[in-house]
Every structure is written in structure tokens, then in C-alpha cells.
Amino acid sequence: RYLRTLYLGLQSRWQAEHRRRHFYWRMMFESADINMLRLLETFLKSAPQLVLQLSIMVQQNSIEPLQGFSASASLVSLAWMIASYQKVLRDSREDKMPMSYKGAVVQILWHLFTIAARAIAFALFASVFQLYFGIFIVTHWCIMTFWIIQGETDFCMSKWEEIIYNMVVGIIYIFCWFNVKEGRSRYRMCIYYIITLSENAALTILWFLYYDRKTTSDFDALILVCVVSSSFALGIFFMFIYYCLLHPNGPMFSPRGGGCIFRQRPAPAPGSPADAVTSPPRSLPRTTGGERDGAPGERDSCVPVFQVRPCPPPAPAARAPRTEGPVIRIDLPRKKYPAWDAHFIDRRLRKTILALEYASPTTPRLQYRTPGAPQEVLEYETTV
């Protein structure tokens, strides 16, 4: 995937002017997928290693240079991947404001301190209560997974793939906050951090009451408790700095700020059709229950999910004439989140799109079903 991203990036520089944007967006989509996979890999590998290393340090009451370096690298990689994924995700979406490098640095600090407090609290508790720590982790993971499933995320093409994805994201929720759903996230984030604060406090207090006095002095134990509390407080401080000053949508409490997720769409340019979408298509979602049912009699009049027509419908006289070319109608709503771009469109349709792309003098257009007027993508950016 890394080599493919480098290849697409070079092609976006070397190709002719009308082909550069095509390869550029393919590179951005591939980069977003790479960062998602790296994020999952980091939390499945580096996070457990970090807790294990810290637990051994607490039990031995000593830190070797190699141990300290390894634990620090694991901690930095966790915070780095969260911020990196958020930045690449925004860069790969034209309907989102890009994240500045200042915002990315502050977000790294936010996750660095909150994950550090979480991992230290885990290590302290696990150094005394190994069995109960395992029970606690499994319980927390089940609760978080159920919470994510109840949020009705829509990243994969099938129900069971979505559940497996939610189970993996539940592992991330063991250590830090990770937004997986469009919409305002401040209330969900507040609930998560209240739960996290309560768990960190309970785990640390239980360790402080039952830790081994022979290997750890009271002064060192008090320092560890202060490190957990101060690290979590610093993380929350940088979180407020990010949302109040450096969020791409503007300050959270500003009258013009769009909140944590949404921002107002700009008005369409004069003379351009209102239903034209010039950004490349994102991932293709499953149709929800309400969209499947629709109005009475609507399902009987629906065309198949995928239908290729030889020419576009006649445009109204008031609109600018469109270039002749094939139009692919998809009887599903367009998905806005590009995290799983590999599941973009059914594989059987990809071959058809590629064949039309090279056989037709013009690039095929995609038309998605929407609650209002149909939105047409004027330029198809394939990710095959």
C-alpha cells in the first residue's frame, strides 16, 4: 500500500493536467486507508505492549533505559497515529476543512497525556490484581463495543463486517476517544471522558490501598498517583485548546463555529447546477431501513441498484449542457465517509466502470439516489 501510494503520487505529478486530479484523489484515498490500518495495528499491538511494559516496571520498581525508550516509543506512536489519521481523513474529504499542523500537534499532546494516564492506571492496577484486571478490560471492551453498535455506524457493506469493525474499534475505546460517527460528538465525548476519569480514579485508588509496601515506598506511590491525575488533566487541557482555538471548523464556542463535526456548506457558484457534486465519490454505504422502504409504491418503480445507461437524461434548458457520456445510476445514497474506500462499489461494477472509462471518450458519471434531487458526480475517481 505504501508503494502504491508513492506510485499514485508520482503519477499525479507526471501525468497531463487533466489526469493529475484523478491520480491525486486516488493517492489521498489510499493514504486514508493506510492510516486506518496503521491505527488499528498500533492499538492492537503497541497499546497492550505499553501496559505490559509499565506493569513490569511497577512490579520491579525500576526502569531500564531500553524499557523506558520502548514504552515511550509505544506511547508516542499511539498519540501520533490518532492525530495522523484525523488529519489525513480531513485532507481526503472536500466537504471538510483541513486540519492545520498546529492543530495536529495539539491533538498529539491531547492524546499523549490522556493515553499515558490511562496506561499508567492500567499498569498500576494490573501489577496487583492480574485476574481482576483481565475481567475489567473485557467488561469495558464489551460495553464500549455495544455503545458503538448502538450508534449505528456505517463503514462496511455487510452487517457482520460492521460488527467486527465495531469490535475492533471497541479496543481503541479501551485507551482513548475515537469518533466513528458523523454528527456532533461533544456529548458522546463528555460521557466517554467521565467514564474514563471514574475508571482511572478507581483503579489508581485500589492500587494505592493494596500495593506492596516492601518494593514501593509511600513517596513513590504518591508520585505515581499524582502522575496519573496530572497527566489526565493535561490531556483534557490540550483537548479544550484544540476545540476552542484550533479546530478546523472554528472555535467550538464561537457563534460561527460549526461545532465539533459539521460546518455549513458554501453556497453553490452562480451558473452551476445545484445538484452537481464535483468532489470524487467516497465509500458506498448500505441502505438504511427508512431509505429502503421509502414512499408507498416507490420500491416497485425503483430501477436496479446498479444500472448503466448509454447517455444521460436530457438536461433542462436553464442548465449548462453536459458532455455526452455514459451515466451509471446507483440506487443507493452516497456515502460521505471515505475510511473504507476499498469497499467502494461492488467488484463486478468496478470492471464495468474501468471498461467504460477506457472505451468511452469521456469519463463516466455516477448518479446516486438521494432524498432530494439526484446528485451527479461529474468526474469518477476510481480506486481499483
N, C-alpha and C positions, 0 to 999 in steps of 0.2 A: 504493500500500500504506500509506503514511503517513496519507493522508486516510481510508482505510478504518479504520485503527486508531483514529484520533481519533473517527470516527463511532461505532464499536462502543463506545469508552469512554464517549462521551456517552449512548449508549443504555443502557449498564449503570447510569448514574445516573438517567436519566429514566423508565425502564420501571418497571412494577409490581414488587413484591417478588419474586414467583415467576418473573419473567423476567430479573432482574438478573444472576443467576449464569450464565444462558445467554449473555448478551452479554459478560459479563466473561471467560469462558473463550475465547470467540471472539476477543476482543481480545488475550488472552495468546498464543494460538496464532499470530495474525497478527504479533504483535511478535517472537515467536521466529523466524518465517520471515524477517522483515525483517532481524533481526540476523545470521542466517546468510548472507543475500545480501550484506549490507554487509561481513561478514567476508571473504567470497570476493573481493568487489570491492576491498577495501583491500589484500589481499595480492597481487592481480593487477595493481594499479595503483601504490599507494604504495610497496610494497616495492622493485620494480625502480627506481622514480624515486629512492628514497633511496640505493641503491647507486650509481646513476649520478651523483648529485649529490656524494656523498662521494668518488667516484673522481676527478671533475673537480677537487675541492678539493685532493686529494692531489697530483695532477699539477701544478696551478698553485701549490701551496704557499701558498695564500692563501684567505681566507674572506670573501666579501662579505656584507653584512648580510641582503640578500634571500635569498641562498643558504642562510645559516645558519638563517634563520627557516623557509624551506621544508623544509629537511631535518629540523629539529626538529618541525615540524608532521606530517610523514610518520611520524616515529618514534613520536610520541605517539599518532597515530591507530591505528597497528598494535597497540600495547600496550593502548590503550583498547578496541578492538573485541574483542580476545580476552577481556578481563575482562568486558566488557558482555555478550557472548554467553553466557559461562558463568553470569552472574547471571540473565539473562532465561530461560535454559534451565531453571535450577533453580526459578525462580519459576513457570514454566509446568507444573511437574510436582508433583502432590500426593504422590507417593511419594518425593520428595527434600526434604531440609531446605533452606530458603532461605539464600542467601549474604548475610552481613552487609556493610554498607558498608565497615567496616574491612578485611574480607577482600578486597573488591573493590579497595580502594586498594593493599593489599599485593600483590595479584596484578598490578595495573598496574605497580608497581615491579619485580616479578619479571620480567615480560615486557619491560619497557622496557630494563632493563640487559642481559638476555641477547640481545635483538634488536639492541641497539646494538653489543655486542661482535661479533655475527655480521656485521652490515652493515659495520662498520669493517674487519674482517678481509677481507671480500669486496672492499671498495673498495681496500684496500692491494694485494691480490694482482692485481686487475684493472688497476690503474694500471701494472703492469709486464708481466703476462702476460695479454694480452687473449684470445688464442686458447685458451690452456690454461684460462683461467677459464670460458669457454663450455663446454669439454669437461667440466670439473669439475662445473658446475651441472647439465648434462644427465645425467651419471652419477649424481650424488647424487639427482636427481629420480627417475630410473628405479629406483634401489634403494629409495627411500622408498615409491614407488608399489607396487612389488612387495611390500614389507613390509606395507603397508596391505591389499592384496588378500589376502595370506596370512592376515590377521587375520579375514577373512570378515565384513566389516561388512554391515549390512542396513538401508540407508536408502531405497533406491529399489525400484520394483516389478519392474523387469526387470534381467537380468544386465548388459546393455550400459550401461544408465543407471548401474548401480552402479560399473562400471569407469570410466566418465567421471567420476563423482563422486570416486572414489579418485584419479584422475589430478589432479584439481583440488586435493584435499587434499594430495597429494604436493608441490605448490608451497608450501603453508603449511609443510610439514615442512622445506623448504629453510632457513627462517628461525627457526622456533620449534616447540616441542612443542604438539600439539593432540590431545586424546584423542577418538577416534572410535568407541570400542568399550566396551560395558558390561563391568564386571569390575574386578578390581584392576589398577591401572595403574602401580604403583611400579616394577615390574621393567622394563616397557617404557620408562618414563620414564628410568630409570637407564641403560639401554642407549643410548637416544637421546642423552642428555647426555654420555655417554662418547664417542660418535662425534662429537658436536659439538665437544667440547673438543679432541679429537685433530685434527679438521679445522681449527679456529681456530688452534691452535698451529702446524700445518704450514704453513698459508697465511701466517701472520704471519712465521714464521722464513724462509720462502722470499723474502718481500718484503724482509726486513731484510738478506738476503745479496745481493740484486740491485737494490736501489733506486738511483735516480740521485743520486749524491753532489753533483752540481752544483746541483740545485734544493732538496734537502733535507739539512739538516745532521745530523750524528750525534746531537746532543742532541735535535732534533725527532723523529728516528726512534725514539730510545729512549723518548721520551714517548708516542708512538703505541703502541708495544708495551706499555707499562705501562697505557695506557688500555684496550686490548683485554682484557688479563688481569684488571685490577681491575674492569672493568665486568661481565665474566662471573662473577667471584667474588661481586660484589654481587648479581647476579641469582640465583645459587644460594642465597645467604644469605636473600634475601627468599622464595624458594621454600620453604626449611625453616621460616621463620617462619610462612608460610601453613599448611603442613601440620601443623606442631607446635602451633600456637596458635589459628589462625583458621579451620580447615577446618569447613564446616557439619556434618560427621558427628562432630566432636570431634577432639581431638589424635590424631595418627597413631600415637603410641607409647603411648596410654592404653589400659588394659585394656577400657574401654568404647567406645573408638573403633572405628568400623566400617571402618577402612582408608580408602583413597582414594576408593572409589566406593560400596560397598554399606553399608547400615545395616539393623539388624534391624527388621522390620515390627512395628508395635504390635499387641497382642492385640485381636481383634475385640470390640466393645462387647457387653455382655450383652443377649441377646434379639434381636440382629441376625443374619441368615443369614451363614454363614461364606463363602459363595461370592458375596456381593453386593459389587460394586465401585461406589462412589458417585462416583469421580472420572471426569471426561469421557474418552472414548476418545481414544487417541493415533493414531499412524500405523499403517497396516496393512502387515505385512511379507509377504515371500514365505515360503512353507512350505519348511523345510529338508528334506533328503533323508530323515532319520530320521523326521520328522513325516509326510512323505508316505507312507512305507512303512507305519509303524505295525505293529500286530499282524496275524498271518495272518487273512485274511478281513475285516479292518477296512475296507479300501478298497471292497469290494463293498457294505458296509452303510452307507457314508457318504452323507449327503444332498448335494445340490449345494452348491457353495461359498456361494452366496447363496440363502436361502430365506425368504420372508415367510409367516408363519402368522397366521391371524386372531385367535388367542387364545393365551395362554401355557399351558404344561402345568400340570396340577393340582398345587398345592403340597402338600407333606406337612402333616399335621395339626399337627405340632410347630412349624411356622414361622408367622410372621405372614402373614395374607392379603395378596396383592398386588393392586394396582389393575388392573382389566381393561384390556387394550390390546394393540395388535399387538406381536409379538416378531419381530425379524429375526435369523435364525440365520446365522452366518458360520463356515464350516468351515475356519477358519484361526486360528492363535494370535494373541492380542492383542499388538500391538507397544507397547513401553514408551517408545520414544524419539520425541519429537514434532518433530524438526528439520524433517522434510519433511511437514508436515501437509497440504500441497496434494495429496499423493498418497494421501490418507487412505483413500478407498474408491473403487472403480470408478465412473466418472461415470454410468454407466447406473443404478447403485444409488442415487446421490445424489438423482436425480429422484424415485425411489420413496420415499425417506426424507422428502423435503420434502413430497410429496403426502400421505403418511400423517401427517406432523406437523401439517398444517393441516386435514386431513379428519377425523382421529380426535380425540375429546375428551381423550385422554391422549397423552402423548409416547411414541413407540415405544421399545422397549427393544432393545438389541443383546446377542446371546449369542455369545461366541467359544468356539472349541474349545480346550481346554487339556489337558495330560497328565492332570490330576486331574479334580476336579469342574468342571462348566461355570461360568464366571463371567459374570454378567449385569451389564450397565451399566444402572442404573435411570433415568438421565437422559441422553438423547442430545444432545450439543452439536455442532450442525452447523457446518462451516467453509465452506460454499458461499457 
